[in-house]
Amino acid sequence: MNAQSPPSASTSELESRKKTRFLAWVFDKPWHLERFGMMLHRATGLGLLLYLIFHLVVTNAILGGRVFFADIMGMLSNPATHIGEIVVVGAVAFHGINGIRLVLIGLGVISGRPHRPDFPYKAPSLNNAEKGALWTAFGIGVVSVLFASFFILMGG
């Protein structure tokens, strides 16, 4: 038996294929509501993870003493930090509500039985209940940002 070895690809070709697949995953059409919601859910999850790490590092500054901690808090008392806090509130609200929506979809409560996600992904299961839940998550995120803006920026 004469077995042929698979054609070898260079490392740059493999990297190019990986990049193309990633770009297709992010930028390929169609951009529908479900895909936008999933991308935003992933982005808020990563952002909240980075915020958690930052928060733990800053909170750990108390170990340096009261003066050091007061200096750190003084550096963080500026408008850019307040805007970041508002973004975090919106991300937490959207990510939490959208996570509940995704759990309900996964359990089949609002979508029925899940379908196999073949590429290119089409959302045959995006029914009115799912759209309503996604718009609710968007709405609660926006309302949370508005409330956080009032209380953080106005000192309410």
N, C-alpha and C positions, 0 to 999 in steps of 0.2 A: 504494500500500500504506500502510495506516495502522497503524504499529507502536505498540503500547502500551508505555509505560515501566513498569517494575516499581514496585509500590507502595513508597514510601519509608517507612522506619521510623526513628523517632527514636533518638538515641544511647542514651537510657535503656532503650528497649525492647531494643536489641541487647545492652546490658550485662546486662539481666535474662535474656535467652535464654542468653547465655554462662554466667552464674552457674547457671541452672537445669540446663544440660547438665553443668556440672562437678559440681554437687551430685548429679545423677542418676548420674554416673559413679562417685562415691565412695560414696553412701549407698543407691543403688537395690538392690532385691532381685534375685536371690537372693545371699546371702553364702555362698559355698561355699569349700572349702579352697583351690582354685586361685586364686580372686580374693583371698583373704586373703594368700596367699603372694606374689602379685604386688604388692599394696599394701605389704606389709612389705619386699619387695625394693626397691621404689622409695624408700620412706622411709629404709631403711638406706643406700641409695646417696647420697641427698641429705645425710643426716647425716654420712656418711664424707667427703663433699666438704667440708662445713663444717669438720669436724675437721681435714682436711688443710690447709685455709687457715689455721686457727688454729695448727696445729702449725708451719707454715712461719713465721708471724709471730713466734711465741714463740722458735723456734730462731734466727731472725734477730736476736734480742736480744743474742746473743753479740757482735755487731758494736759494741755500746755499751760493751763492756769487761767484765771479769770481775766487778766489783762490781755493775754493772747486771744482768748475767745471774744472779748469785747472788740478787739481790733479787727478780727475776722468779720464779726457782725457789722461793724462800721463800714467795712469795704463792701459788704453785700447790701447795704442800705442805699440803693440808687435806683433810678427809673428803669434801667435795663433789667435788673434783678426782679423788679415788680412785674414787668412785662413777662419775664420768664415764669414767674409764679402763676400768672394768668393763663399762660399756655399750658402749664402743668395741670391746672384745674380742669381746663377743657379736655386735655388728653385723658385724664383720669375718668371724667364723666363719660366721654365717648367710648373709651376702651372698655369700661365696666359694662355699660348698657349693651354695646355691640357684642361683648363676650357672652352675656346672657342670651342674646339673640342667636349667636352661633351654637351655644349649647342646646337651645330649643330646636334649632334646625337639625343638629346632629342626632338628637333623640327622636326626631320625626314628629315633634309636637305641632309645628306650624308648616312643615313642608311635605310631610309624607315620607315615603322611603327615599333615602339618598340615591342619587344616580352616580355612575362611574364618571369621574372627571377626565375625559379624553381631551388631549390637546388638538386643536385649539379649543379652549374651554368655552362652552356656551352654557348659559344659565337657564336650562329648561325648567328648573324648579323655583325660579324667582316669581312666586305668586304674589297676590295682593297683600297677604299677611306678612310675608317676608319684606316686601317693599315698605309696608307701613312700619314694621319694626326697625328697619334701617333708617327711615326718615325720622322716627322717634329718637333713635340714638344720635343722629345729626342734630336734631332740635334740642335735645337735652344738653348736648355739648355746647351749642351756641348760647343757650340760656345760662348755663354754668359760667361761661366766659363773661357774659354780660354782668352777672351778679358779682363774680370775682373782680371784674374791672371796677365796679362801683365801690366795693369794700376795700380793695387794695389801693386803688389810685385816689379815691376820695377820702380815705381814712375813716370810712363809715363804721 
